[in-house]
Amino acid sequence: MKADETVTIDLKGKSSIGDYMVVTSGTSNRHVSSIADKVIEALEQAGCRVRVEGMPHCDWVVIDASDVIIHVFRPEVRAFYNIEKMWSGTLGRQSSDVLAN
């Protein structure tokens, strides 16, 4: 889906909200919606139960897949909230590093 600047933050031992947080961006509301739809579809096909917030406006969509929390932002919204900095005690990694494990 050509998501931009995807990072994965390892939360194991640092938070009870999940094991990993994935943060990525889409270029527009429509792109954010498309990315979120594909992620939700793939998770559901894999048998994961998901909860979703933010789909009506698609500035920021949060997908809770139990141990993995996925945030899909428009770039301006991502810069404003800067959740990667909030979790600065952890290092972001490319999502392919986590998915390969």
VEXKE-692352 format. One line per 5 residues: number of its first residue (from 1); their letters; for each residue z negated, x, y of N, C-alpha, C. Coordinates in Angstrom, 3 decimals. Atoms other than C-alpha are relative to their C-alpha. Layout:
<rs>
NUM = a = Z:X:Y:Z:X:Y:Z:X:Y | ... $
</rs>
This chain:
<rs>
1 = mkade = 0.000:0.823:-1.199:0.000:0.000:0.000:0.000:0.863:1.257 | -0.055:-0.936:-1.126:0.112:3.092:2.219:-1.184:-0.128:0.946 | 1.219:-0.011:-0.802:-3.478:2.849:3.411:-0.164:1.395:0.605 | 0.150:-1.269:-0.718:-4.399:5.576:5.910:-1.430:0.525:-0.073 | 1.281:-0.697:-0.113:-7.226:8.114:5.910:-1.063:-0.546:-0.952 $
6 = tvtid = 0.931:0.507:1.003:-8.874:6.967:2.694:-0.991:1.091:-0.392 | 1.052:-0.919:0.428:-12.196:8.640:1.981:-0.955:-0.744:-0.915 | 1.013:0.555:0.886:-14.791:8.067:-0.700:-1.297:0.726:0.279 | 1.312:-0.552:-0.276:-18.468:8.585:0.000:-0.881:-0.262:-1.220 | 0.878:0.099:1.163:-20.786:9.275:-2.924:-1.376:-0.458:0.473 $
11 = lkgks = 1.288:0.558:-0.400:-23.889:7.104:-2.522:-1.069:0.122:-1.077 | 0.964:-0.096:1.109:-25.569:7.893:-5.850:-1.253:0.731:0.459 | 1.270:-0.596:-0.367:-29.235:8.585:-5.255:-0.307:-0.073:1.485 | 0.189:0.076:-1.449:-28.832:7.861:-1.532:-0.162:-1.426:0.504 | 0.056:1.390:-0.425:-28.584:4.082:-1.408:0.013:-0.916:-1.221 $
16 = sigdy = 0.004:0.969:1.088:-29.161:1.034:-3.545:1.176:-0.979:0.111 | -1.108:0.949:-0.162:-26.041:-0.764:-2.233:1.137:0.251:-0.974 | -1.051:-0.316:0.957:-23.779:1.001:-4.698:0.051:1.479:-0.267 | -0.165:-1.419:0.328:-22.635:4.287:-6.159:1.010:0.689:0.907 | -1.046:-0.562:-0.848:-19.574:4.788:-3.969:0.372:-0.981:1.097 $
21 = mvvts = -0.566:0.776:-1.083:-18.200:3.590:-0.667:1.389:0.580:0.285 | -1.358:-0.421:-0.326:-14.463:3.722:-0.040:0.323:-0.578:1.371 | -0.360:0.414:-1.353:-13.273:3.582:3.568:1.456:0.356:0.221 | -1.419:-0.238:-0.237:-9.627:3.195:4.499:0.468:-0.843:1.176 | -0.546:0.738:-1.143:-7.401:1.877:7.283:1.384:-0.528:-0.294 $
26 = gtsnr = -1.345:0.554:-0.035:-4.376:-0.343:7.648:0.461:0.025:1.452 | -0.538:-0.160:-1.354:-2.095:-0.228:10.670:-0.073:-1.262:0.850 | 0.033:1.278:-0.715:-2.429:-3.915:11.608:-0.818:-0.995:-0.818 | 0.725:1.032:0.742:-4.243:-7.110:10.623:0.732:-0.363:-1.282 | -0.821:0.353:1.167:-1.392:-7.942:8.265:-0.080:1.086:-1.072 $
31 = hvssi = 0.086:-1.113:0.936:-1.528:-4.489:6.679:-1.385:0.033:-0.659 | 1.360:0.054:0.544:-5.341:-4.718:6.273:-0.091:-1.102:-1.053 | 0.005:1.128:0.934:-4.876:-8.106:4.602:0.726:0.349:-1.298 | -0.779:-0.376:1.189:-2.211:-6.742:2.224:-0.740:1.009:-0.865 | 0.771:-1.003:0.743:-4.326:-3.741:1.252:-1.149:-0.683:-0.736 $
36 = adkvi = 1.150:0.688:0.599:-7.376:-5.935:0.641:0.440:-0.894:-1.153 | -0.500:0.869:1.075:-5.353:-8.452:-1.405:0.306:0.792:-1.262 | -0.365:-0.818:1.171:-4.012:-5.700:-3.686:-1.230:0.598:-0.671 | 1.224:-0.558:0.571:-7.431:-4.100:-4.134:-0.752:-1.082:-0.769 | 0.691:1.118:0.653:-9.009:-7.479:-4.951:0.701:-0.374:-1.301 $
41 = ealeq = -0.776:0.349:1.193:-6.215:-8.296:-7.391:-0.212:1.020:-1.115 | 0.175:-1.057:1.009:-6.553:-4.935:-9.179:-1.411:-0.025:-0.581 | 1.378:0.062:0.491:-10.341:-5.222:-9.403:-0.214:-1.191:-0.923 | 0.148:1.188:0.843:-10.169:-8.759:-10.786:0.730:0.156:-1.325 | -0.727:-0.244:1.251:-7.537:-7.720:-13.348:-0.770:0.951:-0.906 $
46 = agcrv = 0.808:-0.941:0.774:-9.907:-4.941:-14.416:-1.303:-0.642:-0.477 | 1.181:0.714:0.458:-12.600:-7.563:-15.011:-1.192:0.082:0.931 | 1.098:-0.106:-0.968:-14.698:-6.849:-11.919:-0.165:-1.295:0.780 | 0.282:1.114:-0.911:-16.396:-9.620:-10.005:-0.078:0.578:1.404 | 0.009:-0.506:-1.366:-15.818:-9.163:-6.298:-0.462:-1.080:0.975 $
51 = rvegm = 0.332:0.855:-1.141:-17.236:-10.640:-3.116:0.717:0.596:1.200 | -0.839:-0.457:-1.106:-15.131:-10.455:0.033:-0.469:-0.630:1.303 | 0.306:0.467:-1.353:-15.954:-10.754:3.738:1.071:0.524:0.949 | -0.889:-0.451:-1.060:-13.627:-10.596:6.721:1.462:-0.345:-0.149 | -1.421:0.301:0.213:-10.370:-11.949:5.303:0.638:-0.889:1.075 $
56 = phcdw = -0.700:0.846:-0.978:-9.730:-14.622:7.955:0.591:0.777:1.184 | -0.476:-0.728:-1.177:-9.387:-12.079:10.800:0.657:1.326:-0.343 | -0.567:-1.259:0.506:-8.592:-8.884:8.881:-0.076:1.160:0.983 | 0.286:-1.200:-0.790:-10.001:-6.502:11.493:-0.754:0.993:-0.874 | 0.846:-0.791:0.885:-12.486:-5.289:8.883:-0.281:-0.874:-1.213 $
61 = vvida = 0.238:0.732:1.247:-12.519:-6.489:5.282:-0.920:0.849:-0.866 | 0.937:-0.671:0.903:-15.428:-5.599:3.004:0.134:-0.641:-1.374 | -0.120:0.457:1.381:-14.956:-5.857:-0.743:-1.153:0.614:-0.783 | 1.149:-0.443:0.775:-18.122:-5.649:-2.798:0.348:-0.150:-1.471 | -0.319:-0.007:1.427:-17.279:-4.670:-6.359:-1.175:0.584:-0.770 $
66 = sdvii = 1.237:-0.401:0.642:-20.881:-4.124:-7.441:-0.368:1.442:0.347 | 0.362:-1.398:-0.255:-21.205:-0.323:-7.622:0.902:0.695:1.001 | -0.937:-0.571:-0.974:-18.281:0.291:-5.243:0.180:-1.008:1.132 | -0.207:0.815:-1.190:-18.101:-1.055:-1.697:1.235:0.554:0.710 | -1.251:-0.427:-0.618:-14.628:-0.933:-0.125:0.103:-0.626:1.381 $
71 = hvfrp = -0.191:0.448:-1.376:-14.089:-1.171:3.630:1.446:0.276:0.383 | -1.380:-0.157:-0.473:-10.565:-1.764:4.945:0.003:-0.410:1.470 | 0.074:0.194:-1.448:-10.309:-1.433:8.737:1.364:0.094:0.676 | -1.033:-0.400:-0.956:-7.815:-1.551:11.541:-0.545:1.268:0.649 | 0.487:-1.286:-0.519:-7.990:1.950:13.111:-0.988:-0.113:1.163 $
76 = evraf = 0.876:0.140:-1.161:-9.613:0.773:16.364:-1.394:-0.466:-0.410 | 1.279:0.531:0.478:-12.341:-1.116:14.512:-0.741:1.079:-0.783 | 0.612:-1.094:0.756:-12.961:1.810:12.172:-0.598:1.036:0.945 | 0.506:-0.976:-0.972:-13.340:4.165:15.141:-1.247:-0.534:0.713 | 1.134:0.594:-0.703:-15.730:1.744:16.867:-1.265:0.039:-0.855 $
81 = yniek = 1.173:0.047:0.872:-18.082:1.307:13.891:-0.345:1.341:-0.623 | 0.183:-1.366:0.493:-17.608:4.845:12.527:-1.038:0.086:-1.124 | 1.002:0.029:1.076:-19.445:4.096:9.297:-0.061:1.306:-0.785 | 0.069:-1.304:0.663:-18.518:7.503:7.890:-1.090:0.855:0.635 | 1.034:-0.772:-0.682:-20.769:9.056:10.525:-1.385:-0.522:-0.350 $
86 = mwsgt = 1.277:0.604:0.367:-23.535:6.609:9.635:-0.502:0.585:-1.320 | 0.344:-0.566:1.302:-23.454:8.109:6.146:0.213:1.512:0.027 | -0.302:-1.420:-0.184:-23.178:11.679:7.497:-0.769:0.921:-0.939 | 0.732:-0.807:0.976:-25.738:12.915:4.961:0.784:0.183:-1.277 | -0.854:-0.124:1.171:-22.976:12.482:2.395:1.348:0.515:0.457 $
91 = lgrqs = -1.315:-0.515:-0.339:-19.590:14.133:2.319:1.084:-0.930:-0.510 | -1.140:0.804:0.424:-16.423:12.051:2.242:0.929:0.831:-0.865 | -0.976:-0.664:0.851:-13.951:12.914:-0.502:1.199:-0.906:-0.105 | -1.175:0.819:0.232:-10.453:11.754:-1.165:-0.277:-0.915:-1.174 | 0.301:0.977:1.040:-10.579:8.624:-3.288:0.545:0.429:-1.353 $
96 = sdvla = -0.545:-0.438:1.273:-8.411:10.255:-5.949:-0.980:0.892:-0.754 | 1.006:-0.830:0.649:-11.283:12.706:-6.623:-0.967:-0.848:-0.806 | 0.957:0.871:0.679:-13.620:9.848:-7.548:0.674:-0.743:-1.130 | -0.691:0.770:1.008:-11.055:7.836:-9.435:0.363:0.840:-1.215 | -0.345:-0.880:1.108:-10.195:10.852:-11.565:-1.203:0.249:-0.910 $
101 = n = 1.227:-0.256:0.777:-13.827:11.151:-12.717:-0.351:-1.152:-0.891 $
</rs>
